[in-house]
Amino acid sequence: MSDGRRFAKGLEVRGERDDAGRLTLFAPRPGLWRDAPREGALVRPGDAVGELEVLGVVHALRAPADARSEERRVGKECSY
């Protein structure tokens, strides 16, 4: 059984550190982020961090190279 979505190559999410060194992950483009890691999950460089669905195309998301944090938050805003 197929759900009708198309799958594309993976994307790397954008990470930003706050003054305390905590990493916040942001989607690389607007879309529906599914299966994001829970707050405080260990995220390492290249780890799978969910999927981003954009206009019916699903992109696997992976953590950025500087993702070395257990204090992780998922960003709720997009920057362009």
N, CA, C and O atoms as a Maestro MAE file, in Angstrom:
{
 s_m_m2io_version
 :::
 2.0.0
}

f_m_ct {
 s_m_title
 :::
 protein
 m_atom[320] {
  # First column is atom index #
  i_m_mmod_type
  r_m_x_coord
  r_m_y_coord
  r_m_z_coord
  i_m_residue_number
  s_m_chain_name
  s_m_pdb_residue_name
  s_m_pdb_atom_name
  i_m_atomic_number
  :::
  1 25 0.841 -1.182 0.000 1 A "MET " " N  " 7
  2 3 0.000 0.000 0.000 1 A "MET " " CA " 6
  3 2 0.885 1.244 0.000 1 A "MET " " C  " 6
  4 15 1.842 1.324 0.770 1 A "MET " " O  " 8
  5 25 0.579 2.190 -0.837 2 A "SER " " N  " 7
  6 3 1.353 3.415 -0.963 2 A "SER " " CA " 6
  7 2 0.537 4.591 -0.436 2 A "SER " " C  " 6
  8 15 -0.685 4.619 -0.582 2 A "SER " " O  " 8
  9 25 1.216 5.562 0.176 3 A "ASP " " N  " 7
  10 3 0.499 6.732 0.695 3 A "ASP " " CA " 6
  11 2 0.485 7.887 -0.297 3 A "ASP " " C  " 6
  12 15 -0.071 8.942 0.008 3 A "ASP " " O  " 8
  13 25 1.080 7.718 -1.473 4 A "GLY " " N  " 7
  14 3 1.022 8.737 -2.515 4 A "GLY " " CA " 6
  15 2 2.098 9.795 -2.443 4 A "GLY " " C  " 6
  16 15 2.202 10.623 -3.348 4 A "GLY " " O  " 8
  17 25 2.917 9.795 -1.376 5 A "ARG " " N  " 7
  18 3 3.984 10.789 -1.286 5 A "ARG " " CA " 6
  19 2 5.180 10.345 -2.115 5 A "ARG " " C  " 6
  20 15 5.413 9.149 -2.294 5 A "ARG " " O  " 8
  21 25 5.920 11.296 -2.610 6 A "ARG " " N  " 7
  22 3 7.159 11.019 -3.322 6 A "ARG " " CA " 6
  23 2 8.318 11.300 -2.369 6 A "ARG " " C  " 6
  24 15 8.232 12.192 -1.525 6 A "ARG " " O  " 8
  25 25 9.387 10.547 -2.506 7 A "PHE " " N  " 7
  26 3 10.534 10.711 -1.621 7 A "PHE " " CA " 6
  27 2 11.724 11.254 -2.392 7 A "PHE " " C  " 6
  28 15 12.014 10.805 -3.500 7 A "PHE " " O  " 8
  29 25 12.412 12.223 -1.801 8 A "ALA " " N  " 7
  30 3 13.553 12.875 -2.431 8 A "ALA " " CA " 6
  31 2 14.791 12.663 -1.569 8 A "ALA " " C  " 6
  32 15 14.714 12.075 -0.490 8 A "ALA " " O  " 8
  33 25 15.932 13.144 -2.052 9 A "LYS " " N  " 7
  34 3 17.162 13.012 -1.271 9 A "LYS " " CA " 6
  35 2 17.064 13.783 0.035 9 A "LYS " " C  " 6
  36 15 16.195 14.639 0.196 9 A "LYS " " O  " 8
  37 25 17.953 13.477 0.960 10 A "GLY " " N  " 7
  38 3 17.923 14.092 2.280 10 A "GLY " " CA " 6
  39 2 18.408 15.520 2.297 10 A "GLY " " C  " 6
  40 15 19.086 15.979 1.378 10 A "GLY " " O  " 8
  41 25 18.046 16.220 3.365 11 A "LEU " " N  " 7
  42 3 18.446 17.608 3.582 11 A "LEU " " CA " 6
  43 2 19.077 17.724 4.963 11 A "LEU " " C  " 6
  44 15 18.730 16.974 5.875 11 A "LEU " " O  " 8
  45 25 19.997 18.658 5.115 12 A "GLU " " N  " 7
  46 3 20.592 18.933 6.418 12 A "GLU " " CA " 6
  47 2 19.843 20.095 7.057 12 A "GLU " " C  " 6
  48 15 19.624 21.123 6.416 12 A "GLU " " O  " 8
  49 25 19.447 19.933 8.325 13 A "VAL " " N  " 7
  50 3 18.775 21.025 9.028 13 A "VAL " " CA " 6
  51 2 19.808 22.061 9.440 13 A "VAL " " C  " 6
  52 15 21.008 21.787 9.462 13 A "VAL " " O  " 8
  53 25 19.332 23.243 9.762 14 A "ARG " " N  " 7
  54 3 20.194 24.339 10.205 14 A "ARG " " CA " 6
  55 2 20.211 24.342 11.725 14 A "ARG " " C  " 6
  56 15 19.163 24.206 12.357 14 A "ARG " " O  " 8
  57 25 21.379 24.495 12.314 15 A "GLY " " N  " 7
  58 3 21.496 24.543 13.767 15 A "GLY " " CA " 6
  59 2 22.050 25.877 14.221 15 A "GLY " " C  " 6
  60 15 22.966 26.420 13.604 15 A "GLY " " O  " 8
  61 25 21.488 26.411 15.314 16 A "GLU " " N  " 7
  62 3 21.989 27.657 15.906 16 A "GLU " " CA " 6
  63 2 22.160 27.441 17.400 16 A "GLU " " C  " 6
  64 15 21.303 26.847 18.054 16 A "GLU " " O  " 8
  65 25 23.271 27.928 17.935 17 A "ARG " " N  " 7
  66 3 23.531 27.818 19.376 17 A "ARG " " CA " 6
  67 2 23.166 29.119 20.083 17 A "ARG " " C  " 6
  68 15 23.391 30.210 19.559 17 A "ARG " " O  " 8
  69 25 22.598 28.986 21.285 18 A "ASP " " N  " 7
  70 3 22.313 30.172 22.088 18 A "ASP " " CA " 6
  71 2 23.528 30.480 22.965 18 A "ASP " " C  " 6
  72 15 24.553 29.805 22.864 18 A "ASP " " O  " 8
  73 25 23.418 31.489 23.816 19 A "ASP " " N  " 7
  74 3 24.543 31.900 24.664 19 A "ASP " " CA " 6
  75 2 24.978 30.807 25.633 19 A "ASP " " C  " 6
  76 15 26.131 30.786 26.063 19 A "ASP " " O  " 8
  77 25 24.064 29.897 25.984 20 A "ALA " " N  " 7
  78 3 24.381 28.799 26.903 20 A "ALA " " CA " 6
  79 2 24.951 27.587 26.167 20 A "ALA " " C  " 6
  80 15 25.288 26.585 26.797 20 A "ALA " " O  " 8
  81 25 25.061 27.669 24.839 21 A "GLY " " N  " 7
  82 3 25.612 26.569 24.067 21 A "GLY " " CA " 6
  83 2 24.596 25.530 23.631 21 A "GLY " " C  " 6
  84 15 24.963 24.524 23.024 21 A "GLY " " O  " 8
  85 25 23.313 25.761 23.934 22 A "ARG " " N  " 7
  86 3 22.273 24.819 23.514 22 A "ARG " " CA " 6
  87 2 21.994 24.993 22.027 22 A "ARG " " C  " 6
  88 15 22.024 26.102 21.493 22 A "ARG " " O  " 8
  89 25 21.724 23.876 21.380 23 A "LEU " " N  " 7
  90 3 21.503 23.876 19.938 23 A "LEU " " CA " 6
  91 2 20.012 23.839 19.633 23 A "LEU " " C  " 6
  92 15 19.276 23.017 20.180 23 A "LEU " " O  " 8
  93 25 19.573 24.739 18.752 24 A "THR " " N  " 7
  94 3 18.203 24.729 18.250 24 A "THR " " CA " 6
  95 2 18.263 24.352 16.783 24 A "THR " " C  " 6
  96 15 19.048 24.920 16.024 24 A "THR " " O  " 8
  97 25 17.431 23.388 16.376 25 A "LEU " " N  " 7
  98 3 17.393 22.935 14.994 25 A "LEU " " CA " 6
  99 2 16.255 23.612 14.252 25 A "LEU " " C  " 6
  100 15 15.157 23.758 14.790 25 A "LEU " " O  " 8
  101 25 16.514 24.027 13.013 26 A "PHE " " N  " 7
  102 3 15.515 24.680 12.170 26 A "PHE " " CA " 6
  103 2 15.406 23.942 10.849 26 A "PHE " " C  " 6
  104 15 16.407 23.483 10.300 26 A "PHE " " O  " 8
  105 25 14.194 23.830 10.345 27 A "ALA " " N  " 7
  106 3 13.974 23.198 9.048 27 A "ALA " " CA " 6
  107 2 14.696 24.008 7.975 27 A "ALA " " C  " 6
  108 15 14.751 25.234 8.066 27 A "ALA " " O  " 8
  109 25 15.256 23.336 6.950 28 A "PRO " " N  " 7
  110 3 15.983 24.049 5.915 28 A "PRO " " CA " 6
  111 2 15.101 24.834 4.956 28 A "PRO " " C  " 6
  112 15 15.594 25.669 4.198 28 A "PRO " " O  " 8
  113 25 13.794 24.569 4.986 29 A "ARG " " N  " 7
  114 3 12.825 25.310 4.148 29 A "ARG " " CA " 6
  115 2 11.446 25.098 4.754 29 A "ARG " " C  " 6
  116 15 11.275 24.204 5.582 29 A "ARG " " O  " 8
  117 25 10.460 25.898 4.363 30 A "PRO " " N  " 7
  118 3 9.110 25.725 4.899 30 A "PRO " " CA " 6
  119 2 8.533 24.358 4.508 30 A "PRO " " C  " 6
  120 15 8.770 23.865 3.405 30 A "PRO " " O  " 8
  121 25 7.792 23.772 5.406 31 A "GLY " " N  " 7
  122 3 7.153 22.487 5.157 31 A "GLY " " CA " 6
  123 2 6.674 21.886 6.471 31 A "GLY " " C  " 6
  124 15 6.751 22.531 7.516 31 A "GLY " " O  " 8
  125 25 6.185 20.663 6.420 32 A "LEU " " N  " 7
  126 3 5.695 19.959 7.599 32 A "LEU " " CA " 6
  127 2 6.795 19.034 8.107 32 A "LEU " " C  " 6
  128 15 7.159 18.069 7.434 32 A "LEU " " O  " 8
  129 25 7.330 19.331 9.309 33 A "TRP " " N  " 7
  130 3 8.412 18.536 9.903 33 A "TRP " " CA " 6
  131 2 7.768 17.423 10.707 33 A "TRP " " C  " 6
  132 15 7.059 17.686 11.677 33 A "TRP " " O  " 8
  133 25 8.009 16.184 10.312 34 A "ARG " " N  " 7
  134 3 7.445 15.012 10.990 34 A "ARG " " CA " 6
  135 2 8.543 14.264 11.739 34 A "ARG " " C  " 6
  136 15 9.702 14.253 11.323 34 A "ARG " " O  " 8
  137 25 8.158 13.642 12.847 35 A "ASP " " N  " 7
  138 3 9.057 12.777 13.629 35 A "ASP " " CA " 6
  139 2 10.321 13.488 14.108 35 A "ASP " " C  " 6
  140 15 11.401 12.899 14.094 35 A "ASP " " O  " 8
  141 25 10.200 14.740 14.528 36 A "ALA " " N  " 7
  142 3 11.342 15.469 15.090 36 A "ALA " " CA " 6
  143 2 11.750 14.824 16.409 36 A "ALA " " C  " 6
  144 15 10.899 14.276 17.110 36 A "ALA " " O  " 8
  145 25 13.038 14.875 16.766 37 A "PRO " " N  " 7
  146 3 13.468 14.327 18.056 37 A "PRO " " CA " 6
  147 2 12.805 15.074 19.206 37 A "PRO " " C  " 6
  148 15 12.494 16.259 19.086 37 A "PRO " " O  " 8
  149 25 12.594 14.392 20.301 38 A "ARG " " N  " 7
  150 3 11.960 15.033 21.464 38 A "ARG " " CA " 6
  151 2 12.952 15.989 22.137 38 A "ARG " " C  " 6
  152 15 14.163 15.865 21.954 38 A "ARG " " O  " 8
  153 25 12.441 16.920 22.896 39 A "GLU " " N  " 7
  154 3 13.249 17.888 23.640 39 A "GLU " " CA " 6
  155 2 14.281 17.140 24.489 39 A "GLU " " C  " 6
  156 15 13.932 16.206 25.210 39 A "GLU " " O  " 8
  157 25 15.530 17.543 24.404 40 A "GLY " " N  " 7
  158 3 16.589 16.949 25.208 40 A "GLY " " CA " 6
  159 2 17.193 15.684 24.627 40 A "GLY " " C  " 6
  160 15 18.081 15.095 25.244 40 A "GLY " " O  " 8
  161 25 16.742 15.249 23.463 41 A "ALA " " N  " 7
  162 3 17.293 14.035 22.847 41 A "ALA " " CA " 6
  163 2 18.741 14.271 22.435 41 A "ALA " " C  " 6
  164 15 19.112 15.380 22.053 41 A "ALA " " O  " 8
  165 25 19.553 13.222 22.515 42 A "LEU " " N  " 7
  166 3 20.929 13.308 22.054 42 A "LEU " " CA " 6
  167 2 20.928 13.360 20.534 42 A "LEU " " C  " 6
  168 15 20.407 12.460 19.876 42 A "LEU " " O  " 8
  169 25 21.512 14.415 19.979 43 A "VAL " " N  " 7
  170 3 21.578 14.599 18.533 43 A "VAL " " CA " 6
  171 2 23.048 14.735 18.153 43 A "VAL " " C  " 6
  172 15 23.750 15.612 18.658 43 A "VAL " " O  " 8
  173 25 23.505 13.864 17.263 44 A "ARG " " N  " 7
  174 3 24.892 13.878 16.812 44 A "ARG " " CA " 6
  175 2 24.952 14.244 15.333 44 A "ARG " " C  " 6
  176 15 23.948 14.130 14.630 44 A "ARG " " O  " 8
  177 25 26.112 14.680 14.852 45 A "PRO " " N  " 7
  178 3 26.240 15.038 13.439 45 A "PRO " " CA " 6
  179 2 25.783 13.902 12.522 45 A "PRO " " C  " 6
  180 15 26.186 12.752 12.694 45 A "PRO " " O  " 8
  181 25 24.940 14.240 11.552 46 A "GLY " " N  " 7
  182 3 24.466 13.260 10.577 46 A "GLY " " CA " 6
  183 2 23.317 12.397 11.029 46 A "GLY " " C  " 6
  184 15 22.796 11.619 10.230 46 A "GLY " " O  " 8
  185 25 22.889 12.501 12.302 47 A "ASP " " N  " 7
  186 3 21.753 11.704 12.791 47 A "ASP " " CA " 6
  187 2 20.477 12.043 12.026 47 A "ASP " " C  " 6
  188 15 20.284 13.183 11.604 47 A "ASP " " O  " 8
  189 25 19.620 11.060 11.851 48 A "ALA " " N  " 7
  190 3 18.293 11.297 11.284 48 A "ALA " " CA " 6
  191 2 17.474 12.067 12.317 48 A "ALA " " C  " 6
  192 15 17.403 11.674 13.482 48 A "ALA " " O  " 8
  193 25 16.855 13.168 11.882 49 A "VAL " " N  " 7
  194 3 16.063 13.994 12.798 49 A "VAL " " CA " 6
  195 2 14.647 14.215 12.267 49 A "VAL " " C  " 6
  196 15 14.016 15.224 12.580 49 A "VAL " " O  " 8
  197 25 14.152 13.276 11.470 50 A "GLY " " N  " 7
  198 3 12.777 13.343 10.995 50 A "GLY " " CA " 6
  199 2 12.695 13.493 9.491 50 A "GLY " " C  " 6
  200 15 13.645 13.218 8.758 50 A "GLY " " O  " 8
  201 25 11.530 13.937 9.055 51 A "GLU " " N  " 7
  202 3 11.250 14.135 7.635 51 A "GLU " " CA " 6
  203 2 10.589 15.489 7.450 51 A "GLU " " C  " 6
  204 15 9.878 15.968 8.335 51 A "GLU " " O  " 8
  205 25 10.823 16.104 6.303 52 A "LEU " " N  " 7
  206 3 10.179 17.359 5.955 52 A "LEU " " CA " 6
  207 2 9.360 17.124 4.694 52 A "LEU " " C  " 6
  208 15 9.898 16.745 3.654 52 A "LEU " " O  " 8
  209 25 8.055 17.351 4.796 53 A "GLU " " N  " 7
  210 3 7.186 17.196 3.633 53 A "GLU " " CA " 6
  211 2 6.908 18.570 3.034 53 A "GLU " " C  " 6
  212 15 6.390 19.463 3.704 53 A "GLU " " O  " 8
  213 25 7.265 18.723 1.749 54 A "VAL " " N  " 7
  214 3 7.083 19.981 1.030 54 A "VAL " " CA " 6
  215 2 6.309 19.673 -0.243 54 A "VAL " " C  " 6
  216 15 6.830 19.022 -1.148 54 A "VAL " " O  " 8
  217 25 5.061 20.140 -0.314 55 A "LEU " " N  " 7
  218 3 4.222 19.952 -1.494 55 A "LEU " " CA " 6
  219 2 4.177 18.489 -1.937 55 A "LEU " " C  " 6
  220 15 4.285 18.190 -3.126 55 A "LEU " " O  " 8
  221 25 4.018 17.588 -0.975 56 A "GLY " " N  " 7
  222 3 3.868 16.167 -1.273 56 A "GLY " " CA " 6
  223 2 5.164 15.411 -1.477 56 A "GLY " " C  " 6
  224 15 5.142 14.199 -1.689 56 A "GLY " " O  " 8
  225 25 6.300 16.103 -1.417 57 A "VAL " " N  " 7
  226 3 7.599 15.449 -1.545 57 A "VAL " " CA " 6
  227 2 8.225 15.378 -0.155 57 A "VAL " " C  " 6
  228 15 8.306 16.386 0.546 57 A "VAL " " O  " 8
  229 25 8.668 14.181 0.242 58 A "VAL " " N  " 7
  230 3 9.229 13.967 1.575 58 A "VAL " " CA " 6
  231 2 10.750 13.926 1.491 58 A "VAL " " C  " 6
  232 15 11.322 13.194 0.683 58 A "VAL " " O  " 8
  233 25 11.401 14.733 2.348 59 A "HIS " " N  " 7
  234 3 12.857 14.792 2.416 59 A "HIS " " CA " 6
  235 2 13.291 14.269 3.777 59 A "HIS " " C  " 6
  236 15 12.794 14.734 4.803 59 A "HIS " " O  " 8
  237 25 14.208 13.311 3.802 60 A "ALA " " N  " 7
  238 3 14.787 12.866 5.068 60 A "ALA " " CA " 6
  239 2 15.644 14.006 5.611 60 A "ALA " " C  " 6
  240 15 16.379 14.645 4.858 60 A "ALA " " O  " 8
  241 25 15.554 14.263 6.916 61 A "LEU " " N  " 7
  242 3 16.334 15.332 7.538 61 A "LEU " " CA " 6
  243 2 17.460 14.737 8.363 61 A "LEU " " C  " 6
  244 15 17.266 13.734 9.051 61 A "LEU " " O  " 8
  245 25 18.639 15.350 8.300 62 A "ARG " " N  " 7
  246 3 19.759 14.903 9.115 62 A "ARG " " CA " 6
  247 2 20.343 16.107 9.863 62 A "ARG " " C  " 6
  248 15 20.236 17.250 9.418 62 A "ARG " " O  " 8
  249 25 20.958 15.819 11.001 63 A "ALA " " N  " 7
  250 3 21.530 16.858 11.858 63 A "ALA " " CA " 6
  251 2 22.757 17.481 11.197 63 A "ALA " " C  " 6
  252 15 23.467 16.810 10.449 63 A "ALA " " O  " 8
  253 25 23.011 18.768 11.473 64 A "PRO " " N  " 7
  254 3 24.182 19.432 10.898 64 A "PRO " " CA " 6
  255 2 25.483 18.937 11.529 64 A "PRO " " C  " 6
  256 15 25.469 18.262 12.558 64 A "PRO " " O  " 8
  257 25 26.597 19.280 10.904 65 A "ALA " " N  " 7
  258 3 27.913 18.828 11.356 65 A "ALA " " CA " 6
  259 2 28.252 19.314 12.764 65 A "ALA " " C  " 6
  260 15 29.023 18.660 13.466 65 A "ALA " " O  " 8
  261 25 27.689 20.452 13.192 66 A "ASP " " N  " 7
  262 3 28.008 20.971 14.533 66 A "ASP " " CA " 6
  263 2 27.007 20.522 15.597 66 A "ASP " " C  " 6
  264 15 26.983 21.081 16.693 66 A "ASP " " O  " 8
  265 25 26.192 19.530 15.292 67 A "ALA " " N  " 7
  266 3 25.187 19.051 16.253 67 A "ALA " " CA " 6
  267 2 25.848 18.117 17.250 67 A "ALA " " C  " 6
  268 15 26.014 16.927 16.982 67 A "ALA " " O  " 8
  269 25 26.221 18.650 18.383 68 A "ARG " " N  " 7
  270 3 26.794 17.845 19.464 68 A "ARG " " CA " 6
  271 2 26.202 18.353 20.763 68 A "ARG " " C  " 6
  272 15 26.862 19.049 21.533 68 A "ARG " " O  " 8
  273 25 24.954 17.998 20.996 69 A "SER " " N  " 7
  274 3 24.266 18.561 22.152 69 A "SER " " CA " 6
  275 2 23.165 17.645 22.626 69 A "SER " " C  " 6
  276 15 22.487 17.009 21.819 69 A "SER " " O  " 8
  277 25 22.982 17.573 23.927 70 A "GLU " " N  " 7
  278 3 21.813 16.883 24.469 70 A "GLU " " CA " 6
  279 2 20.702 17.884 24.758 70 A "GLU " " C  " 6
  280 15 19.542 17.499 24.905 70 A "GLU " " O  " 8
  281 25 21.049 19.155 24.841 71 A "GLU " " N  " 7
  282 3 20.071 20.211 25.060 71 A "GLU " " CA " 6
  283 2 19.641 20.737 23.710 71 A "GLU " " C  " 6
  284 15 20.180 21.734 23.229 71 A "GLU " " O  " 8
  285 25 18.695 20.090 23.107 72 A "ARG " " N  " 7
  286 3 18.273 20.401 21.754 72 A "ARG " " CA " 6
  287 2 16.830 20.872 21.755 72 A "ARG " " C  " 6
  288 15 15.983 20.322 22.458 72 A "ARG " " O  " 8
  289 25 16.560 21.900 20.957 73 A "ARG " " N  " 7
  290 3 15.196 22.380 20.781 73 A "ARG " " CA " 6
  291 2 14.908 22.409 19.292 73 A "ARG " " C  " 6
  292 15 15.817 22.561 18.476 73 A "ARG " " O  " 8
  293 25 13.645 22.263 18.946 74 A "VAL " " N  " 7
  294 3 13.241 22.375 17.542 74 A "VAL " " CA " 6
  295 2 12.667 23.746 17.344 74 A "VAL " " C  " 6
  296 15 11.735 24.132 18.050 74 A "VAL " " O  " 8
  297 25 13.206 24.508 16.388 75 A "GLY " " N  " 7
  298 3 12.742 25.866 16.137 75 A "GLY " " CA " 6
  299 2 11.320 25.890 15.635 75 A "GLY " " C  " 6
  300 15 10.910 25.029 14.856 75 A "GLY " " O  " 8
  301 25 10.561 26.884 16.086 76 A "LYS " " N  " 7
  302 3 9.163 27.015 15.662 76 A "LYS " " CA " 6
  303 2 8.985 28.071 14.603 76 A "LYS " " C  " 6
  304 15 7.890 28.229 14.064 76 A "LYS " " O  " 8
  305 25 10.046 28.802 14.291 77 A "GLU " " N  " 7
  306 3 9.967 29.853 13.288 77 A "GLU " " CA " 6
  307 2 10.923 29.543 12.165 77 A "GLU " " C  " 6
  308 15 11.942 28.887 12.379 77 A "GLU " " O  " 8
  309 25 10.613 29.998 10.987 78 A "CYS " " N  " 7
  310 3 11.486 29.818 9.827 78 A "CYS " " CA " 6
  311 2 12.139 31.155 9.492 78 A "CYS " " C  " 6
  312 15 11.512 32.207 9.617 78 A "CYS " " O  " 8
  313 25 13.381 31.108 9.073 79 A "SER " " N  " 7
  314 3 14.082 32.294 8.603 79 A "SER " " CA " 6
  315 2 14.333 32.110 7.117 79 A "SER " " C  " 6
  316 15 14.599 31.000 6.656 79 A "SER " " O  " 8
  317 25 14.249 33.198 6.374 80 A "TYR " " N  " 7
  318 3 14.485 33.135 4.937 80 A "TYR " " CA " 6
  319 2 15.674 33.967 4.586 80 A "TYR " " C  " 6
  320 15 16.046 34.049 3.415 80 A "TYR " " O  " 8
  :::
 }
 m_bond[319] {
  # First column is bond index #
  i_m_from
  i_m_to
  i_m_order
  :::
  1 1 2 1
  2 2 3 1
  3 3 4 2
  4 3 5 1
  5 5 6 1
  6 6 7 1
  7 7 8 2
  8 7 9 1
  9 9 10 1
  10 10 11 1
  11 11 12 2
  12 11 13 1
  13 13 14 1
  14 14 15 1
  15 15 16 2
  16 15 17 1
  17 17 18 1
  18 18 19 1
  19 19 20 2
  20 19 21 1
  21 21 22 1
  22 22 23 1
  23 23 24 2
  24 23 25 1
  25 25 26 1
  26 26 27 1
  27 27 28 2
  28 27 29 1
  29 29 30 1
  30 30 31 1
  31 31 32 2
  32 31 33 1
  33 33 34 1
  34 34 35 1
  35 35 36 2
  36 35 37 1
  37 37 38 1
  38 38 39 1
  39 39 40 2
  40 39 41 1
  41 41 42 1
  42 42 43 1
  43 43 44 2
  44 43 45 1
  45 45 46 1
  46 46 47 1
  47 47 48 2
  48 47 49 1
  49 49 50 1
  50 50 51 1
  51 51 52 2
  52 51 53 1
  53 53 54 1
  54 54 55 1
  55 55 56 2
  56 55 57 1
  57 57 58 1
  58 58 59 1
  59 59 60 2
  60 59 61 1
  61 61 62 1
  62 62 63 1
  63 63 64 2
  64 63 65 1
  65 65 66 1
  66 66 67 1
  67 67 68 2
  68 67 69 1
  69 69 70 1
  70 70 71 1
  71 71 72 2
  72 71 73 1
  73 73 74 1
  74 74 75 1
  75 75 76 2
  76 75 77 1
  77 77 78 1
  78 78 79 1
  79 79 80 2
  80 79 81 1
  81 81 82 1
  82 82 83 1
  83 83 84 2
  84 83 85 1
  85 85 86 1
  86 86 87 1
  87 87 88 2
  88 87 89 1
  89 89 90 1
  90 90 91 1
  91 91 92 2
  92 91 93 1
  93 93 94 1
  94 94 95 1
  95 95 96 2
  96 95 97 1
  97 97 98 1
  98 98 99 1
  99 99 100 2
  100 99 101 1
  101 101 102 1
  102 102 103 1
  103 103 104 2
  104 103 105 1
  105 105 106 1
  106 106 107 1
  107 107 108 2
  108 107 109 1
  109 109 110 1
  110 110 111 1
  111 111 112 2
  112 111 113 1
  113 113 114 1
  114 114 115 1
  115 115 116 2
  116 115 117 1
  117 117 118 1
  118 118 119 1
  119 119 120 2
  120 119 121 1
  121 121 122 1
  122 122 123 1
  123 123 124 2
  124 123 125 1
  125 125 126 1
  126 126 127 1
  127 127 128 2
  128 127 129 1
  129 129 130 1
  130 130 131 1
  131 131 132 2
  132 131 133 1
  133 133 134 1
  134 134 135 1
  135 135 136 2
  136 135 137 1
  137 137 138 1
  138 138 139 1
  139 139 140 2
  140 139 141 1
  141 141 142 1
  142 142 143 1
  143 143 144 2
  144 143 145 1
  145 145 146 1
  146 146 147 1
  147 147 148 2
  148 147 149 1
  149 149 150 1
  150 150 151 1
  151 151 152 2
  152 151 153 1
  153 153 154 1
  154 154 155 1
  155 155 156 2
  156 155 157 1
  157 157 158 1
  158 158 159 1
  159 159 160 2
  160 159 161 1
  161 161 162 1
  162 162 163 1
  163 163 164 2
  164 163 165 1
  165 165 166 1
  166 166 167 1
  167 167 168 2
  168 167 169 1
  169 169 170 1
  170 170 171 1
  171 171 172 2
  172 171 173 1
  173 173 174 1
  174 174 175 1
  175 175 176 2
  176 175 177 1
  177 177 178 1
  178 178 179 1
  179 179 180 2
  180 179 181 1
  181 181 182 1
  182 182 183 1
  183 183 184 2
  184 183 185 1
  185 185 186 1
  186 186 187 1
  187 187 188 2
  188 187 189 1
  189 189 190 1
  190 190 191 1
  191 191 192 2
  192 191 193 1
  193 193 194 1
  194 194 195 1
  195 195 196 2
  196 195 197 1
  197 197 198 1
  198 198 199 1
  199 199 200 2
  200 199 201 1
  201 201 202 1
  202 202 203 1
  203 203 204 2
  204 203 205 1
  205 205 206 1
  206 206 207 1
  207 207 208 2
  208 207 209 1
  209 209 210 1
  210 210 211 1
  211 211 212 2
  212 211 213 1
  213 213 214 1
  214 214 215 1
  215 215 216 2
  216 215 217 1
  217 217 218 1
  218 218 219 1
  219 219 220 2
  220 219 221 1
  221 221 222 1
  222 222 223 1
  223 223 224 2
  224 223 225 1
  225 225 226 1
  226 226 227 1
  227 227 228 2
  228 227 229 1
  229 229 230 1
  230 230 231 1
  231 231 232 2
  232 231 233 1
  233 233 234 1
  234 234 235 1
  235 235 236 2
  236 235 237 1
  237 237 238 1
  238 238 239 1
  239 239 240 2
  240 239 241 1
  241 241 242 1
  242 242 243 1
  243 243 244 2
  244 243 245 1
  245 245 246 1
  246 246 247 1
  247 247 248 2
  248 247 249 1
  249 249 250 1
  250 250 251 1
  251 251 252 2
  252 251 253 1
  253 253 254 1
  254 254 255 1
  255 255 256 2
  256 255 257 1
  257 257 258 1
  258 258 259 1
  259 259 260 2
  260 259 261 1
  261 261 262 1
  262 262 263 1
  263 263 264 2
  264 263 265 1
  265 265 266 1
  266 266 267 1
  267 267 268 2
  268 267 269 1
  269 269 270 1
  270 270 271 1
  271 271 272 2
  272 271 273 1
  273 273 274 1
  274 274 275 1
  275 275 276 2
  276 275 277 1
  277 277 278 1
  278 278 279 1
  279 279 280 2
  280 279 281 1
  281 281 282 1
  282 282 283 1
  283 283 284 2
  284 283 285 1
  285 285 286 1
  286 286 287 1
  287 287 288 2
  288 287 289 1
  289 289 290 1
  290 290 291 1
  291 291 292 2
  292 291 293 1
  293 293 294 1
  294 294 295 1
  295 295 296 2
  296 295 297 1
  297 297 298 1
  298 298 299 1
  299 299 300 2
  300 299 301 1
  301 301 302 1
  302 302 303 1
  303 303 304 2
  304 303 305 1
  305 305 306 1
  306 306 307 1
  307 307 308 2
  308 307 309 1
  309 309 310 1
  310 310 311 1
  311 311 312 2
  312 311 313 1
  313 313 314 1
  314 314 315 1
  315 315 316 2
  316 315 317 1
  317 317 318 1
  318 318 319 1
  319 319 320 2
  :::
 }
}
